[in-house]
């Protein structure tokens, strides 16, 4: 897996071993990044949340293209070590590539400042849209999202209606939607102060762990 464009173009990234992660293909990643660059006028100065980091490929691609900083959240320790290794190989300082081993759905980074103006959401396909976008709503209510934030949400094609329903409830507008096989990539605009976030307590998600393992997680 290689970085497609920018300062680190052609540099190889490690990917976590095993079946729990599935890297986004280069074709999808390139199209996604082009769509984001078009929507926000490039990546310069972006403060990015890579909420389900995996290998960190999306965040590192953003850094390569000029993002100021990326906050990588990953709940799996082995995967986070891969992100750390990738950052080290690229020579990125901790001020630009910041890693945390946390489940972003349980502990959203509500205190991060400056606020995020670009959010990558690439959760396990088993995660429901109301839970994922509910986390976005929490960030917005806490002032952790910029007013013109772009939210890039990769999800199963079968969940499009649910995503549309929840996004509408949250006051998010669909800037673009692209389908790649059974995967859809949405770019959503706007913060979500009015969205009702679901219960994000550990007890709520405890029963979801088995279900999430049934589906490979894209990066």
C-alpha positions in Angstrom: 0.0 0.0 0.0 1.5 3.3 -1.1 0.7 7.0 -0.6 -0.8 8.3 -3.8 0.1 12.0 -4.0 1.9 14.8 -2.3 5.0 15.1 -0.2 5.2 11.4 0.6 4.1 10.2 -2.8 5.1 6.6 -3.5 6.1 5.9 0.1 5.0 2.4 1.3 2.7 2.1 4.3 2.4 -1.0 6.5 -1.0 -2.5 7.0 -2.2 -4.4 10.1 -2.0 -8.2 9.8 -5.0 -10.5 10.1 -8.6 -10.4 8.9 -9.9 -7.6 11.2 -9.0 -4.8 8.7 -9.4 -4.4 5.0 -7.5 -1.6 3.3 -9.4 0.8 1.1 -8.2 0.2 -2.4 -5.9 2.7 -4.1 -8.6 3.5 -6.6 -11.2 4.4 -4.0 -8.7 6.3 -1.9 -7.5 8.3 -4.9 -11.1 9.2 -5.9 -12.0 10.0 -2.2 -9.0 12.4 -1.9 -9.8 14.1 -5.2 -13.4 14.6 -4.1 -12.3 16.1 -0.7 -9.7 18.4 -2.4 -12.4 19.6 -4.8 -14.9 20.2 -2.0 -12.6 22.1 0.3 -10.1 23.6 -2.1 -7.2 21.3 -1.1 -5.8 20.0 2.2 -3.6 22.9 3.3 -3.9 23.6 7.0 -6.6 21.0 7.6 -7.1 19.7 11.1 -8.2 16.1 10.6 -9.8 13.3 12.6 -9.1 9.8 11.3 -11.7 8.2 13.6 -11.2 4.5 12.7 -7.5 4.7 11.7 -6.6 1.1 10.9 -3.3 1.6 9.0 -3.8 5.3 9.0 -3.7 5.4 5.2 -6.4 8.1 4.9 -4.8 10.4 7.5 -1.3 9.9 6.1 -2.6 10.7 2.6 -4.1 14.0 4.0 -0.8 14.8 5.7 1.1 14.2 2.5 -1.2 16.7 0.7 -0.7 19.5 3.2 -2.9 18.9 6.2 -1.6 20.6 9.4 -2.3 17.7 11.7 -4.2 14.4 12.0 -5.5 12.8 15.1 -5.5 9.0 14.6 -8.0 7.1 16.8 -7.7 3.3 16.8 -9.0 0.9 19.5 -6.8 -2.0 18.5 -3.3 -1.9 20.0 -1.6 -3.9 17.2 -3.2 -1.6 14.5 -2.2 1.5 16.4 1.4 0.3 16.5 1.3 0.0 12.7 0.1 3.7 12.6 3.0 4.7 14.9 5.5 2.8 12.7 4.2 4.4 9.5 4.5 7.9 11.1 8.0 7.1 12.2 9.1 5.9 8.7 7.6 9.1 7.2 9.5 11.2 9.7 6.3 12.9 11.0 6.6 14.8 14.3 4.0 14.2 17.1 2.6 17.6 16.5 1.4 16.5 13.1 0.5 12.9 13.6 -1.2 12.3 17.0 -2.2 8.8 18.0 -4.6 7.6 20.7 -5.7 4.1 21.5 -9.4 4.7 22.1 -12.7 3.7 20.8 -13.9 7.0 19.3 -17.6 5.9 19.6 -17.2 5.5 23.4 -14.9 8.5 24.0 -15.2 11.1 21.3 -12.4 13.6 21.3 -14.6 16.5 22.4 -11.8 18.6 23.9 -9.5 18.8 20.8 -8.7 22.3 19.7 -8.4 23.7 17.2 -11.6 22.1 16.0 -11.6 19.5 13.2 -12.5 20.7 9.8 -12.1 17.3 8.1 -13.3 14.0 9.5 -12.7 10.6 8.1 -15.3 7.9 9.1 -14.4 4.4 8.0 -16.0 2.3 10.7 -16.8 -1.5 10.8 -19.7 -2.1 8.4 -21.7 -3.4 11.4 -21.7 0.0 13.0 -25.1 1.7 12.5 -25.3 5.1 11.0 -27.1 6.6 14.1 -24.2 5.5 16.3 -21.5 6.8 13.9 -23.1 10.1 13.1 -24.3 10.4 16.7 -20.6 10.6 17.6 -20.2 13.4 15.1 -23.1 15.2 16.8 -21.3 15.0 20.2 -18.3 16.6 18.6 -20.3 19.4 17.2 -22.2 20.1 20.5 -18.8 20.3 22.3 -17.4 22.8 19.8 -14.9 20.2 18.4 -16.0 20.7 14.7 -15.4 23.7 12.6 -18.4 25.5 11.1 -17.5 24.3 7.6 -16.4 20.8 8.5 -16.4 18.1 5.8 -17.3 14.6 6.9 -16.1 11.7 4.7 -18.2 8.6 5.5 -17.3 5.2 4.0 -20.0 2.6 4.5 -21.8 -0.4 3.0 -24.0 0.4 0.0 -26.8 -1.4 1.7 -26.9 1.2 4.4 -27.5 4.2 2.2 -31.1 4.8 3.3 -30.2 4.7 7.0 -27.3 7.1 6.4 -29.6 9.5 4.5 -32.2 9.4 7.3 -29.7 10.0 10.1 -27.8 12.7 8.1 -31.0 14.6 7.5 -31.9 14.4 11.2 -28.5 15.8 12.0 -28.8 18.6 9.5 -26.0 17.3 7.4 -26.1 17.9 3.6 -24.8 15.5 1.1 -22.1 17.1 -1.1 -21.3 14.0 -3.1 -21.8 10.2 -3.1 -19.8 7.7 -5.0 -20.4 3.9 -5.2 -17.6 1.4 -5.6 -18.9 -2.1 -5.7 -20.5 -2.7 -2.2 -18.9 0.4 -0.8 -20.2 3.9 -0.8 -18.2 7.1 0.0 -20.3 10.1 1.1 -19.0 13.6 1.6 -21.2 15.5 4.1 -21.2 19.2 4.9 -21.9 21.0 8.1 -21.8 20.4 11.8 -24.6 18.6 13.5 -25.7 20.6 16.6 -29.3 19.4 16.4 -28.7 15.6 16.1 -29.7 13.5 19.0 -26.7 11.3 19.9 -27.6 7.8 21.1 -26.4 6.3 24.3 -22.6 5.8 23.9 -22.0 4.1 27.2 -19.8 1.0 27.2 -22.8 -1.1 28.2 -24.6 0.0 25.0 -21.8 -1.3 22.8 -20.8 -4.4 24.7 -23.2 -6.6 22.8 -22.0 -5.2 19.4 -18.5 -6.6 19.7 -19.3 -10.1 18.3 -21.3 -8.7 15.5 -18.5 -6.3 14.4 -16.0 -9.1 14.2 -18.2 -10.8 11.6 -17.4 -8.1 9.0 -14.0 -7.0 7.9 -13.3 -3.4 8.6 -12.1 -1.1 5.8 -9.3 1.4 6.4 
